[in-house]
Amino acid sequence: MPGDDDDRELFDDEHPGPQVLESALANTALSEVVSQPPLMVAPSTTLADTIHLMQQERRASVLVMEDDQLVGIFTERDILMKIAGRPLDLINTPVSASMTPDPFTLPADANVAFALSKMVLEGFRHIPLVDDDGRPTAVVSMRNLIEYLGEIYSRELLTMPPEPHQHRFKSREGA
């Protein structure tokens, strides 16, 4: 029937299948997913100042730099697991005392699939991206990747309600 191919093509564009997803994951560089430059502090920056900076900039991580070298990463997870509920003097304690030293990094041109795999397998929520000289250019977060994946699919598809006439339970027994 004329027009069926056009309708199918339109549907495929709006509702990508597995091949589109695989292609996007394998062929998209992390530099295309992240847009903000990283927050950076010195190892001697106090926890209070570091946390205030993170709050002010609404960021979940900050890179700890010494002499243009990445020496650590400090994240909201560090706040929760290493600081919250402990008797620390945030005003006098340096961020280096609670950072994660020598974080795993990726080149900015690494693909989304590799970063996603690494994050899932290793439990990372943030990975610093570095240039050819090892200088940080950005930080990719699990949130960045989830937002990117969400953009691949139509917002309409993601917010579509379940089948309105679908009956999941035949009786109220046990309810």
Buried (B, 14 or more C-beta within 10 A) or exposed (E): EEEEEEEEEEEEEEEBEEEBBEEBBEEBBBBEBBEEEBBBBBBEBBBBBBBEBBEEEEBBBBBBBEEEEBBBBBBBBBBEEBBEEEEBEBEEBBBBEBBBEEBEBBBBEBBBBBBBEBBEEEEBBBBBBBEEEEEBBBBBBBEBBEEBBEEEBBEEEEEEEEEEEEEEEEEEEEE
